[in-house]
Amino acid sequence: MEFFEVATSTPTQRRFLDRPIAEADLLKILETANMAPSGSNAQPWEFVVVRAAETRRQIQRLYEEVWGVYKETAIIRGRTTLSPRAVKALKSGDEFAAQLTVVPVHVLVFLDRPKMRVERGSADDLTNFGATYGSVFPAIELMMLSARALGIATAMTTMLSSREPETKALLGAPAEYQLITLIPMGYPETGFKRPHRKPVLPRIHDERWDRPWPLPKS
Ligand SMILES: Cc1cc2nc3c(=O)[nH]c(=O)nc-3n(C[C@H](O)[C@H](O)[C@H](O)COP(=O)(O)O)c2cc1C
């Protein structure tokens, strides 16, 4: 697939088919993700690929717990009437949480903290977050784009971070690794839509912040 088509049609997928992903495709996706850049070329990522139904079910349960708290505190917030946007967010979030047992693969991405040489929660961690977390997200995005190029859909999720101890215990992940994302991966129920985004022009600055990028000449 052509790069620009891939890059502009990789939305968050929330509905999947119950269809397995070929192992060769999975490997190709992760080998491509592994080409990502990282600070000092530390390559501080580890991927746990979960396909076993029981483990996926347990991950789904953990995710659903966090989603339940999130929807009460961040979406419903004690209100009895909700905006159409909130109703839509609730519906797609509920469906997505349920879909986590349907989707055939979960890739859990862990960050090798010792490799980054910044102690978690330290002052350096707060000021140097770009180098630390920025050393793993390019690999995650490459993974998602590579999957898309093979017709496989994904969703970036970080909600499971608040169940990190439980997730690590479930997967036997060592203490020094930090759970960064859960990427469900599978064939989409429908196609790949172009993501909805605000126009970029108002957010491009020409040399200085106070100089807007000139409008293209028509
Ligand atoms: C860092 C990050 C964390 C995210 N975490 C979640 C999540 O936990 N659950 C979820 O349903 N979507 C999650 N998303 C997906 C966003 O909600 C989604 O990208 C955004 O609404 C735009 O939608 P689109 O990707 O379909 O264009 C996350 C996205 C990013 C970049």
The ligand as an ORCA input file, in Angstrom:
! r2SCAN-3c Opt
* xyz 0 1
  C      -1.664      7.944     23.976
  C      -3.045      7.488     23.576
  C      -3.808      6.762     24.466
  C      -5.076      6.289     24.124
  N      -5.781      5.507     24.993
  C      -6.991      5.010     24.638
  C      -7.693      4.107     25.498
  O      -7.211      3.734     26.568
  N      -8.894      3.655     25.062
  C      -9.434      4.006     23.872
  O     -10.537      3.550     23.549
  N      -8.787      4.842     23.030
  C      -7.579      5.335     23.379
  N      -6.880      6.149     22.513
  C      -7.460      6.445     21.186
  C      -7.962      7.896     21.070
  O      -9.153      8.026     21.782
  C      -8.117      8.218     19.572
  O      -6.873      8.178     18.933
  C      -8.736      9.587     19.332
  O     -10.031      9.659     19.878
  C      -8.822      9.904     17.847
  O      -9.575      8.917     17.181
  P      -8.988      8.167     15.898
  O      -7.680      7.549     16.303
  O     -10.004      7.144     15.518
  O      -8.828      9.204     14.863
  C      -5.608      6.606     22.845
  C      -4.826      7.335     21.930
  C      -3.549      7.750     22.268
  C      -2.726      8.484     21.249
*
